Structures are given as structure tokens and as C-alpha cells.
């Protein structure tokens, strides 16, 4: 007997994004965003930005600056709310 097939992780992400589309600010289109992390390097630090989902909070694009020398301090340098998720939203 085979186990039931579950949707792939990527399919689940796409489904979530489609369900959130009604909550998105008009300036953002989640279906067409490049969700890949972005990395910018310089001689003393790097800045990494990516999208994060906060349960009952929303979808945010956050950027972090990481020092390239010990003790490798990390600081959030930008945060932009892309979509709101409230407690009444069902995944």
C-alpha cells in the first residue's frame, strides 16, 4: 500500500501566495516577486535581504547587515511590510 501523496513545498508556497493576494498592498504583486535572497558584499560587511512570513503578522522583506570580521555582528537595516496576515486568516 502506498502512502498518500502530499503537495510539494513549492506548491504549498504558491497556494499561500495566491490566498494572500487579496491582502497585498497595490504596489506589490507576490506572484511576480523574485523570492530569492539577495546578497551584496563589500570589504567589511555584507547585506542579505529576503522575505519572511510572520504568523499573524504578515509578509516582510527584511535586510540584514553582517560584519565580515569577528564577532560577526548582525543588524537588521531594513524592514518592509509586503502583506498583512491577521488572526482570522486561514492557511
Secondary structure by P-SEA (a helix, b strand, c coil): ccccccccaaaaaaaaaaaaccccccccccccccccbbbbbcccbbbbbbbbbcccccccbbbbbbbcccccccccccccccbbbcccccc
